[in-house]
Amino acid sequence: MPRPIFDPIAVLQALDAEGVRYIIVGALGRVIHGSPELTDGIDIVPSIKDENLRRLAQALDELQARRADGKPLKLDRDLVRAPALELRTSAGELQLVPEPAGTRGYDDLRRGASREPLGHGVRPSVASLPDHARMLAALDRQQDLEILQTTRRLIELEHQRTRSRGLSRER
């Protein structure tokens, strides 16, 4: 079966249509904040409350989601057993990460997340840059060092921009 064209807006619209509570993390989250990375998938941290899992299951049905390993999808069981659940959908790859490294999951990340307008009426919650840096540092992987440095630089630039905005308002 050919790989579907990556359409993150379609994935996010399906999640939003069902009222799923989630936070975008990973490469797409960092790209939304300005990272120059490339990605062909979405990583989300869903709320693992029962009602949200029911809504998530409905959205996954709409997206024709299947486990990447071909095994049958049992959402409540699969999210408890693995650190991440890799799915293939009609709009590209989607990874569900109930508790990313260095975090305590959805409720932990929600505090620093911001809603970002992506067009087509989509405004998902995206983990903050400091939370992205925390997750990358907790993974402690050689392959993530450059991405971690870039993320920390983006944090510095955001602080500088915030400070300069504050100074211009004082004048």
N, C-alpha and C positions, 0 to 999 in steps of 0.2 A: 504494500500500500504506500503510495507516495506521501511524503511529509506535507501536511497542510501549510499554507502560507500563514506566517505569524501575524496575527491580528489582535494585538493586546486590547484594543478598544472593544472588540467583540466579546472577549473574555470578561472584561470589566463590566460591560453593559449587562451580560448575562448574570453576573454576580449581583449587581445592583438591582436588576429587575426582580430578583427574589428576596431582596433585603438582607443579603449576607453581610455580616460584620467581619471585616478583614483589614489587614494592613499589608501594603506592598513592602517587601524587603528585597535584598539581593541586588543584582545588576540593574534591573529596571528601576528600582527605587533610587539607586545612586544616579542613574542616567537622568531621571526626573529632576534631581537636585543639581545636575550640571556635569556629571562625570562623563568623560569621553569614551566610555566603554561601549562595546557592542553586545547585544544579547538577542536571543531568539526564543525567550521564554519568560514566564512570570513566576515569581516566588511570592506566595502570600502566607501570612500568619492568620488563620481564621480563629475567631472566638470558638472555643470548644464546648460552649453551652449547648444543651440538647436541641433547643429550638433553632439555633443557628446552624447546627449540623444538619437538621432537616432541610433548611433552606439551601444550604450548600449542596446537599444531595440533589435537590431539584435543579439547581443551576448546572451541576455536573451532568445531569441527564440531558438537559437542553443542549449542552456543549458536546454531547456524545463522548464524554470522558471515559477513557479506559486506562488501566494501569499500564505503565511502560513495560513491565515484565510480563504482561499478558494474563496475569492471574485475575480472578474475579474481584471486582471492587466491592468491598464491605467497609464503607467509610468509617463508622464508629470503631470497628476493630482495627483497621489499618492505621488510623491516626495514633492509636495508643501503642502499637507495636514497633513503629519505625520512627526514626528522627525526622524523616521526610518521606512524602508520598509523591512519586513522580507519575504524572498523568499525561496522556496524549489527548488532545481535544480537537474538535473540528476547526479551531482557530489557533492551534499551536500548543506548545508545551506549557504545562501548569504544574508547579510543585507546591504542595501543601506542607508547611513546616510549622507544626504546632508549638514548638519551643526552640527557636533558633539558639545556637551557641551563645553563651554569655547573657541570655535573657531568661525571663520567666514566662514568656509567651505573650499572647495578645494584650492582656491587661497591663503588663509591664511596658510594652511598646506604645500603647495607646496614649499614654501621658505626653510623650514627646512628638507624636505623629502630627502631621499637618495634612489638610485636604488640599489637593493640588488640581487645578483645572487643566484637563488634557484635551478638551474639545469634545464635540458631540454630546454635550451634557454630562460628561464623565468627570467626577471630582473625587477620586479615591483617596483614602487615608494612606500616607506614605511615611514610613519610619524616618525619624530625623537622621541627619548626618552623624551626630554623635552616637546614636544607637547603631548605625551602620558600622562606624569605626569600632564600637564595642564588640559587635558580632564578628567582624573580621579578625580583631585581635584575639578573641576567644578561640577561634578556629585554629590559630597558630600554624598556618600553612605557608610554606615558602612561596607558593604560587600566588598568594594574596598580598605579599609585601608591597608591591608597586601600587596595587589598588588601594591598600590601606594608606599609603603615603599620599595618594591623590585625594582620598576622602578627607584626610586630616588637613590637607592644603585647602580644600573647598570649605572646611569649617573655619579656617583662618580667614579666608576671603570673605565669608559671610559675617564674621565678627568685625572685620575692618569696614565692611559696607554698613553694618548696623551702627558702628561708632561714628562714621562720617555722616550718616543721616542725622544722628543725634546732635552732632556739632552744627550742622547747617540749620537745624531747627532752633538752636539756642541763639543764633545771630539775629 
